[in-house]
Amino acid sequence: MKRTRTTCRLERVALLAGLVTAGCAVDGDGRRRGSELAAFAPAGAIGPRVVVYGGLDALLPHFDPTPALERWLYGPSDFGRTMLRNPQGMTLATGRLLVCDQGLADIVAVDLTTGKSVPWADPNHPPRCPVDVTTDAEGRVYVADTTLGSVIVYAGGGTYVEELTPAPTFRPTAVLVVDGMLLVGDAGGRALARWNIEQRIWLEPWTPPGMIAPVGLAADADGNFLIADAVAGQVFRVTSDGRRLTPLGRAGRGPGEFVRPKQVCATQSGLILVVDAGRQSLIVFSHDGTYVTEIHERVDGWRGWTLPMGVITLDPSLLPELDRPDTCVLVSDSLGAPSLTVLGVLEGSSPKTADVR
């Protein structure tokens, strides 16, 4: 058949249309869906299934909204890749993901609706070694800085407010706000420091026996505090009134054991997720401390993490490209790529009991 000018134009349009849709799975309403790179079943017969979707950059719904035709005609959009170099702890604040970055020595704000990322902290009072971050009910942001030996307080827009330091030996490595109380993992004092936000006073610290380096903090579904200890190789559990519960795991390399646990979080249904930098994995427990599964590299395609450092849960509605798992989980990798990995949890039944001792 003779190739006419019209035929060539139609072929070019078809090629461009193929570029627009290539590499994207699309559901019934036209939205792109995140594909599973790996899936992990529970060790027992009943429990959650955890899937790995890949890097956050590729899953943000408008990370690079420029269609292929417009890119071809006008060039790439101005939506740059996330600037993370050495991400650590994370939190959510007014629709943005705040990430501690030691490489930039700053807090990076990632807009989950546009995909843009920008330095966030007050340039006149930046952090020097930010390792963890949290927010309170008033929108204030608290950053644990191990080099400054203080918790830096910023307003919601990043404006510097003050620094909190209870003692010269203070070495904050984790922060969490619960019911008007700022909890701080203090590796220098081997304790859990407590700052009453309203009264603006430091209370007597908690020192659970055996705690050495409290580097991760979270609250479980019952309001108990979870304290990941990187040296002791355990996750300590303490009730809101200071009573000690049976710890999770122990040092070792077997199922449910830790080499270097860094941070911890919990789902609303009670699952406890612990990121272990030494094992290069995420270890999942039921609410009663029973080992469920471990997320790590797979020889059949997923490369895993190099040095995972932070973990938080996300509402699935924040990432509409996914097939709406029960819970989304975000893991930061301080040395590998992608810097932020998205997982989905399809939860099964898990008992909610904890023995006090």
C-alpha angles and dihedrals in degrees: 000000000000112000109232127192089254091052091053091050091051091049090051092050090050090051092051091048088054090052091052094055101031115120096009126110109212128202130208097285094046098258120140113245128213111242123224114251094183139355130208124200124204119268089238130052095262128043146081126322113219121203131190115224099179136237121000091229092066094046102050104111096226102022091127106003095173108117118229092252092055091045089053093048102036107016131247123330123252093251102117127200117267110279098221117142107165109005121192129162123007142197139175121247124175095331095316130105111230113204127188108227120190092185093059093031088225145089112262118210115209115195106219092202099050104022093231119140126199138170106267114185124093104277090216092055107028124165118254102204110007113186106162139014138192140167136223133219092270093056096254116146124220120201124193108219115186095188096050090042092225146090108250115214120209132179116245092269094052098264113147116250109168148307124253120211121162098182142006090250092053112134109172115204103161138023135196133169117211126167096339094315125113110212117198128190103225112197091179093058096029087231147106106252118208127207119187102219098200097042092037095222135124113240127207107291123240117240111187110198112265097018113139113155114016100192102155133046134186142143122239128222091276096049096257117141120246117206119189111207114199095196102037090048095225142099107234118210124208129177121235090261094051103263115144120239128196108287123240118247129335139237113294145077101263127103110303094008128121137227100177113350110195112174139002139200137173135219124230090252092056107263115143118213121196124187112214116198092190095053092037088228150099115244120205126207133180118241093267092054099261113149111248110172145318126237113213142133118313125214089215095069119305113100096202126206132317101201112353111196112163139038135182137161122243133200105252090227088072089066105043093171090077128082090254105261117194090256136007120217126199121203123190120215113201096196107020138070130277094041093207122037124194121216131180127216121208098192129215129189118302127175119243107217131124126185118222121218 
